[in-house]
Amino acid sequence: MAERMGFPAFIERVEGLTPTLRRFVLRKEKQIFPPVSPGSYAALEFGDGEKVYKNAYSIVERSEDGRELTVIVRLAPQSRGGSRFLHEKGRSGLPVWVGSVANLFPIVKTARRHLLLSAGIGITPFLSYLRKLRSIGADYTLHHFCRAEERSAFEALLAEQDQARVSVHTALPSEVGLADWLQDEAIATHVYFCGPEGFMKWVEETTHRCGFAPGKVHSEHFFVPEGGRPFEVILARSGRKIAVKADETLLEALEQADVDAPCMCRGGACGACAVTVLDGQPDHRDHVLTEAERASGNVILTCVSRAKTDTLTLDL
Amino acid sequence: MSGQTHVRDSYRPPFHVENSAETILRFPFPFPEDSYMYSMNVEPHVRGGPVDAMSHTFDVDEHYVGECAEKARILAEDPKRCMVLPHMRDAEWDFLELGMDSLSTDYPEHFTLKKEGNDWLWENHLLNISQSFVFGDEATLPQAPFEYMARQMQGDFTLHDQRENDLWMDGGMVTSQADWSLKFDMGMSFRQWHAPVPKASEMGIFDRGLRFLLMLQYGRPVRRLNWTMTINPRLDTSPENYMIWGEDRASVTPENVAEKVHLRVELQTLYRLPRSNAILFAIRCYLLPIKDIMTVPKWRKRLHRVLRDLDPALASYKGLDLYRSTVVEFLRPYDDGASLSTGIQPV
């Protein structure tokens, strides 16, 4: 097995932004973190000895001296434990392993204009975008949507930005005229959006209706793997059988059983964890596989997808 | 590296390139088996490997000074061998940092780097360069950061922007290429610049290769070997200069084949760059004449078998048609048919 990717770090400080949002500043024990491109995420590993949680979060900022990385974590309503653990037990000094830093949501550097649309926690990748876009003198606008009680928190987050280019809205996108604004954008504008699924769906449909070419529309889904019916996975090469519980992912069950399974983003967005299915029917929940691949039923992304059948046989 | 610090090599007429015994044995011979067909043959670029050429991030060998001098001459004659599109500025600094960090770490006797915040001091003792500059401030370097660094490294380099699930050739310095042109390929996508390669497309190699590269992670570089053949030790076999080197292909005779025909191997390494999310493609070219390959029994036998049985479409694509049979006939008496170990190591 390849050497473990990542960097040992610990929580340096914690700041509450809203009752459900906390900012965590991570510090590297030795040396510095590598530079990160805007839109990157880090898969973090943390825990209390009883359980190891592995969650991916957008990197909001890397400090100038490279010693600190900042992430913002939302207490997820259907948390499988990771975000709750960080909110309840993520105090300064807690060790955190920063693994697989990667970028699945980069700025399109050739774009003439960038329109950023976010809702709620979906602001996080854009906090790194804004710094970059401003520093290179790019043409950009951010519209952020949130609940009324969170307005002041997000305005504070954006306080240092160019206020002519950022707007915080507490009404729905459909109510403030976002569809009209999209309609008025020039043909060279690239649209980026990130937020809860309902927001994502609305922007997806609206940009499509406004005639944006697919190559000019970019999104990142914050995907929390949901649980489901327990099932059993059979590893064809060894014949081993591993139970996947209702509240754990297939990938977590494999890792728990010390199976060397591939993975990267842990959120159904990158495709690195694709494994061949030999028997059983996958319940696809990812954003990567094509319709044809889904229909074939012979590949599954273990980080988010589950089984429709009682057993799933994998080529592992 | 065997301590050569002056220009001894000539990569244009009158040719003069000699390989020490050490250099011959560290050559990245490209054939792990007796026959050759395209494959993805990508492996992690970790320290160490079957030959010494793979033991550092960027390989520096006894031809360093000569190759850098040849590169400078080519760039003086044709400055457009180095081109970088403006949106690749971050990637240029990424490249400079990777180059300076790894050369100074791997070869502290030849290169030193001192960093005080963004104030850096770079010293290249082989080329007598001492340069203080501010990292991120292009005005403090004599050339743009990519060009500055690439001039001080052996081999070719291209920079690739990643967007729309594809890789775009948006920068590079290419002076030792095997008959392809940066000027022609600039701005092309992965499939576009690979389009001339026969067979590989229908084999699905490019689809898998691209998917693999899009997932390439920072800190996990990968490598592969590619090969062709070149007449005379010419680094510059560019399409632009075909009128200069093309006729060499017709000059091979049974008498001069061992001297003239060179196996040309590219040690290709790929890196995800952290600031820009771009991919660096480094193509380090090694030239070894048949007469030097003859000194390694395993390699001369294997080369004979590979060339003898090579698919005609591949032989044509690689430009070997005019002299392949001459090489095979020359090597045939030196191949006793004994079975050879798998892998590229010399024994």
Interface residues (C-beta under 8 A of the other chain):
Chain A: A2 M5 P34 P35 V36 S37 G39 S40 S100 V101 A102 N103 P106 V108 K109 T110 G215 M264 C270 G271 A272
Chain B: P44 H87 M88 D90 D94 D161 Q162 R163 E164 R211 M215 Q217 Y218 G219 R220 P274 R275 S276 N277
